[in-house]
Amino acid sequence: MNKFSTSAVRIMAFLLGLSLLSGCALLPVRHHKKDLKAIQAADKVRQFNQEIITSRGTGHLFLTRNGKTETYRMAWVANWPDCLRMTLLSSGIPVETIAADGKTLTFVSHTGRHSLHTMNQPNPSLKPILSLPVKVKDIIAVLTGKIPLKGGNNVSLHTAEDNTSRLVFKNGWGLPMEKIFFNDTGQVTDYWKLSSDGPPVIKLNYTQFNRFDGYPIAQTTVMTDSHNRQLGFQITSFSPNIIIKNKDRLFHLTEPGS
């Protein structure tokens, strides 16, 4: 290679380096200005009923899909964040028992509707069973009076003229991922978990908070997916922070009635 060619290569390399550096300089740098009021409001939502570790209660559960609604009475014992035992009843007769121990989730039919079914995951999605994109921890959150918020500090607070407000949580790319809605008294009314392209994957609606041993618990929580399928919980009795005995046996099922 002659001196001219060598010089040309060096000049081209130099210019290429400059273009790369200038290109990098033109890339947007994301600096999220922190909204301190929003961060405080979000922390308050995260701390809502965090003192409740265990619970026991009764109520009703309804599941709407394919244009049909199934309604059951329910009785449960829960241990936040991953243990649950729930029995569904129809006309006073046990129909289904569900148990999660933080390692597995087991469904047992008391009517012979299906065989014992176990999912060997700590927090599995219940979509294959319920059709809705709901996880076990979401249900345990409802039954221990919590709101399953995950968002970080990239959050903004928006207030409307009627004093209702909402928190919007965004990911690192600035896309909304979660939303919390408040009424004019500051009570949470809705929680939305959004998909990456915007629409809600699941919406939770909370109505009529009642106090049980001093804790505000939503009387009704309804989960709705993008296809308008719903899973609802109506709580009629609630005992927080109960003492649980025989935990290993309570939250683990091996056969019907065990």
LINQUIWO-V815066 format. One record per residue. N is the residue number from 1. PHI is phi in degrees with one decimal (* if undefined). BURIAL is # if it has 16 or more other C-alpha atoms within 10 Angstrom, else .. Layout:
n:N phi:PHI burial:BURIAL
n:N phi:PHI burial:BURIAL
//
This chain:
n:1 phi:* burial:.
n:2 phi:-80.2 burial:.
n:3 phi:-62.6 burial:.
n:4 phi:-63.5 burial:.
n:5 phi:-63.2 burial:.
n:6 phi:-62.9 burial:.
n:7 phi:-64.4 burial:.
n:8 phi:-63.0 burial:.
n:9 phi:-62.0 burial:.
n:10 phi:-65.0 burial:.
n:11 phi:-64.3 burial:.
n:12 phi:-63.5 burial:.
n:13 phi:-62.6 burial:.
n:14 phi:-63.2 burial:.
n:15 phi:-64.8 burial:.
n:16 phi:-63.4 burial:.
n:17 phi:-61.1 burial:.
n:18 phi:-61.4 burial:.
n:19 phi:-65.8 burial:.
n:20 phi:-65.5 burial:.
n:21 phi:-64.7 burial:.
n:22 phi:-67.6 burial:.
n:23 phi:-63.3 burial:.
n:24 phi:-63.8 burial:.
n:25 phi:-67.2 burial:.
n:26 phi:-80.9 burial:.
n:27 phi:-65.9 burial:.
n:28 phi:-69.2 burial:.
n:29 phi:-100.8 burial:.
n:30 phi:-87.2 burial:.
n:31 phi:-117.4 burial:.
n:32 phi:-89.3 burial:.
n:33 phi:-71.0 burial:.
n:34 phi:-76.2 burial:.
n:35 phi:-97.1 burial:.
n:36 phi:-62.8 burial:.
n:37 phi:-63.8 burial:.
n:38 phi:-66.8 burial:#
n:39 phi:-62.2 burial:#
n:40 phi:-64.9 burial:.
n:41 phi:-65.3 burial:#
n:42 phi:-65.7 burial:#
n:43 phi:-61.6 burial:.
n:44 phi:-64.8 burial:.
n:45 phi:-65.8 burial:#
n:46 phi:-64.2 burial:#
n:47 phi:-85.5 burial:.
n:48 phi:-59.6 burial:.
n:49 phi:59.0 burial:#
n:50 phi:-67.0 burial:.
n:51 phi:-71.3 burial:.
n:52 phi:-82.8 burial:#
n:53 phi:-101.3 burial:#
n:54 phi:-127.1 burial:#
n:55 phi:-155.1 burial:#
n:56 phi:-140.8 burial:#
n:57 phi:-170.7 burial:#
n:58 phi:-137.4 burial:#
n:59 phi:168.7 burial:#
n:60 phi:-130.3 burial:#
n:61 phi:-124.1 burial:#
n:62 phi:-131.3 burial:#
n:63 phi:-129.8 burial:#
n:64 phi:-114.6 burial:#
n:65 phi:-159.3 burial:.
n:66 phi:53.2 burial:.
n:67 phi:75.9 burial:.
n:68 phi:-121.9 burial:.
n:69 phi:-119.5 burial:.
n:70 phi:-103.9 burial:.
n:71 phi:-125.4 burial:.
n:72 phi:-137.7 burial:#
n:73 phi:-81.9 burial:#
n:74 phi:-133.5 burial:#
n:75 phi:-136.5 burial:#
n:76 phi:-144.4 burial:#
n:77 phi:-132.5 burial:#
n:78 phi:-131.3 burial:#
n:79 phi:-132.6 burial:#
n:80 phi:-63.0 burial:#
n:81 phi:-106.8 burial:#
n:82 phi:-136.8 burial:#
n:83 phi:-116.3 burial:#
n:84 phi:-152.7 burial:#
n:85 phi:-134.3 burial:#
n:86 phi:-134.9 burial:#
n:87 phi:-116.8 burial:#
n:88 phi:-101.3 burial:#
n:89 phi:-127.1 burial:#
n:90 phi:-129.6 burial:.
n:91 phi:54.5 burial:.
n:92 phi:81.4 burial:.
n:93 phi:-104.4 burial:.
n:94 phi:-58.6 burial:#
n:95 phi:-110.6 burial:#
n:96 phi:-148.4 burial:#
n:97 phi:-124.1 burial:#
n:98 phi:-121.1 burial:#
n:99 phi:-138.3 burial:#
n:100 phi:-132.0 burial:#
n:101 phi:-119.1 burial:#
n:102 phi:90.1 burial:#
n:103 phi:-124.5 burial:.
n:104 phi:-136.2 burial:#
n:105 phi:-125.9 burial:#
n:106 phi:-126.7 burial:#
n:107 phi:-112.6 burial:#
n:108 phi:-126.3 burial:#
n:109 phi:-92.9 burial:#
n:110 phi:-93.1 burial:#
n:111 phi:-114.7 burial:.
n:112 phi:80.2 burial:.
n:113 phi:-64.8 burial:.
n:114 phi:-155.7 burial:.
n:115 phi:-79.8 burial:.
n:116 phi:-56.7 burial:.
n:117 phi:-126.3 burial:.
n:118 phi:-123.5 burial:#
n:119 phi:-115.0 burial:.
n:120 phi:-87.3 burial:.
n:121 phi:-142.1 burial:.
n:122 phi:-71.9 burial:#
n:123 phi:-144.8 burial:#
n:124 phi:-73.1 burial:#
n:125 phi:-74.9 burial:#
n:126 phi:-96.9 burial:.
n:127 phi:-58.8 burial:.
n:128 phi:-62.0 burial:.
n:129 phi:-102.7 burial:.
n:130 phi:-100.1 burial:.
n:131 phi:80.1 burial:#
n:132 phi:-96.0 burial:#
n:133 phi:-78.2 burial:#
n:134 phi:-117.8 burial:#
n:135 phi:-104.3 burial:.
n:136 phi:-56.9 burial:#
n:137 phi:-62.5 burial:#
n:138 phi:-62.7 burial:#
n:139 phi:-70.1 burial:#
n:140 phi:-62.5 burial:#
n:141 phi:-60.5 burial:#
n:142 phi:-60.4 burial:#
n:143 phi:-80.3 burial:#
n:144 phi:-117.0 burial:#
n:145 phi:76.2 burial:#
n:146 phi:-107.4 burial:#
n:147 phi:-113.7 burial:#
n:148 phi:-77.3 burial:#
n:149 phi:-78.7 burial:#
n:150 phi:-118.7 burial:.
n:151 phi:-50.5 burial:#
n:152 phi:-93.5 burial:.
n:153 phi:-92.6 burial:#
n:154 phi:-85.0 burial:#
n:155 phi:-138.4 burial:#
n:156 phi:-128.0 burial:#
n:157 phi:-110.8 burial:#
n:158 phi:-123.9 burial:.
n:159 phi:-116.1 burial:.
n:160 phi:-94.2 burial:.
n:161 phi:-65.2 burial:.
n:162 phi:-88.3 burial:.
n:163 phi:71.6 burial:.
n:164 phi:-77.3 burial:#
n:165 phi:-150.4 burial:#
n:166 phi:-149.2 burial:#
n:167 phi:-104.8 burial:#
n:168 phi:-120.4 burial:#
n:169 phi:-102.4 burial:#
n:170 phi:-119.5 burial:#
n:171 phi:-86.1 burial:.
n:172 phi:-62.7 burial:.
n:173 phi:-95.5 burial:.
n:174 phi:83.7 burial:.
n:175 phi:-93.0 burial:.
n:176 phi:-61.5 burial:#
n:177 phi:-121.8 burial:#
n:178 phi:-146.0 burial:#
n:179 phi:-139.0 burial:#
n:180 phi:-122.6 burial:#
n:181 phi:-114.3 burial:#
n:182 phi:-121.8 burial:#
n:183 phi:-84.7 burial:.
n:184 phi:-72.7 burial:.
n:185 phi:-100.9 burial:.
n:186 phi:88.1 burial:.
n:187 phi:-84.3 burial:#
n:188 phi:-65.7 burial:#
n:189 phi:-112.5 burial:#
n:190 phi:-146.8 burial:#
n:191 phi:-131.5 burial:#
n:192 phi:-116.8 burial:#
n:193 phi:-104.9 burial:#
n:194 phi:-98.7 burial:#
n:195 phi:-85.4 burial:.
n:196 phi:-64.3 burial:.
n:197 phi:-101.0 burial:.
n:198 phi:115.5 burial:.
n:199 phi:-63.9 burial:.
n:200 phi:-64.6 burial:#
n:201 phi:-76.3 burial:#
n:202 phi:-150.0 burial:#
n:203 phi:-117.7 burial:#
n:204 phi:-114.5 burial:#
n:205 phi:-116.0 burial:#
n:206 phi:-115.0 burial:#
n:207 phi:-135.8 burial:#
n:208 phi:48.3 burial:.
n:209 phi:-76.8 burial:#
n:210 phi:-111.7 burial:#
n:211 phi:-98.3 burial:.
n:212 phi:-123.5 burial:.
n:213 phi:51.3 burial:.
n:214 phi:89.7 burial:.
n:215 phi:-98.3 burial:#
n:216 phi:-78.6 burial:.
n:217 phi:-124.1 burial:#
n:218 phi:-65.1 burial:#
n:219 phi:-65.9 burial:#
n:220 phi:-131.3 burial:#
n:221 phi:-125.7 burial:#
n:222 phi:-121.2 burial:#
n:223 phi:-99.5 burial:#
n:224 phi:-129.1 burial:#
n:225 phi:-97.0 burial:#
n:226 phi:-69.4 burial:.
n:227 phi:-104.0 burial:.
n:228 phi:65.4 burial:.
n:229 phi:-79.1 burial:#
n:230 phi:-133.3 burial:#
n:231 phi:-127.7 burial:#
n:232 phi:-123.4 burial:#
n:233 phi:-127.7 burial:#
n:234 phi:-117.4 burial:#
n:235 phi:-96.5 burial:#
n:236 phi:-108.7 burial:.
n:237 phi:-139.0 burial:.
n:238 phi:-152.5 burial:#
n:239 phi:-121.5 burial:#
n:240 phi:-87.6 burial:#
n:241 phi:52.4 burial:#
n:242 phi:-80.0 burial:.
n:243 phi:-87.4 burial:.
n:244 phi:-107.4 burial:.
n:245 phi:-106.5 burial:.
n:246 phi:51.6 burial:.
n:247 phi:-57.0 burial:.
n:248 phi:-59.7 burial:.
n:249 phi:-78.7 burial:.
n:250 phi:-62.0 burial:#
n:251 phi:-99.6 burial:#
n:252 phi:-132.8 burial:#
n:253 phi:-113.4 burial:#
n:254 phi:-121.3 burial:.
n:255 phi:-159.8 burial:.
n:256 phi:-54.6 burial:.
n:257 phi:84.0 burial:.
n:258 phi:-79.5 burial:.
//
